[in-house]
Amino acid sequence: MLGYLNRAIPLEDLLIEDPSNAASEDNRRFALAVMDIRRFAMEELGLNASKNYTSYVELDRNYLAAVVSASAKDSFTRYEWWFPIVGRIPYKGFFNVEDARRERERLERRDLDVWIRGVDAFSTLGWFNDPLYSYMKNYTLYNLAELIIHELVHATVYLKNQSQFNEELAEFIGSEGARLYLESIGYESPDFTESRADQAVFLDFIRGLIAELDIVYTNPVYSREQKLEYKESIIANAKTRFEDNYDSLFVTDNYRGFIDLPINNAYLELFRLYYEGSNWYRDLYRRSGSNLRAYIDAAKTLRGREDPKLELERVLIRS
């Protein structure tokens, strides 16, 4: 991470016009969009002011790091790593993909399901000024706003040993904050509407698959071998249903590759981590008046001494 930070240049440098460089106008549009998203996030949503996303790093790949997650094979029991300050975390990032593969091999020797994914950003929780990366210039305006707001939430609200809450909260605020940002600038796009609708359908499908597997995993009658056999059959059947019904379920092609993925518990655990409680967060948002700034202000008061969801609900409904 420090190596990337040392290569960072001020975001303002991208505003310099260069008639001899065809990419200079794209750089300028990107920098102006980021500046406006940051302004909205801090001034309108009340996220903590910082110098995050005020610098830029040129990379020769389309992701920042490879992140490893793991789970038991016969249950949704996460494997966790421990780090100073942040506590227990259900994933570990590597800037060198070969290091991530070695970690996967180590975990597989422990008979765990393992998943490696590329991530496009990390929040250093205020310890460093998180930069932007060159591949972000290809993002849609919504995806750029969602990423920046999501990561700024982590730099504003972060409870030690509460990874599920931290990620679900950032996911909800990032998504709703990005929607509000587009609304504030009068941005409308059929692609955005279709992508959001398809994401909701996909998440419902994944929740159904998780529920189906969980019935097997929690049944004390089944042996471990039986659970693993049922797991293989359930996932294979889910993939077939997904493929056979794709055109009636989805408008976009965003999820066409699902049938080819080596789905396992570690993959499904990521959806439990980020989206399991998404309906709860949205319901609380509506019940408390659909005021995202008030929602964020309430989250800032949490101390993590009890269930943070109950604490957030009490602060919002009381206020």
Beta strands, then each sheet from edge to edge (+ up, - down):
strand 1: 9-10
strand 2: 55-57
strand 3: 65-72
strand 4: 81-83
strand 5: 87-89
strand 6: 92-94
strand 7: 112-119
strand 8: 132-133
sheet 1: 1+ 2- 8-
sheet 2: 6+ 3- 7+
sheet 3: 4+ 5-
end
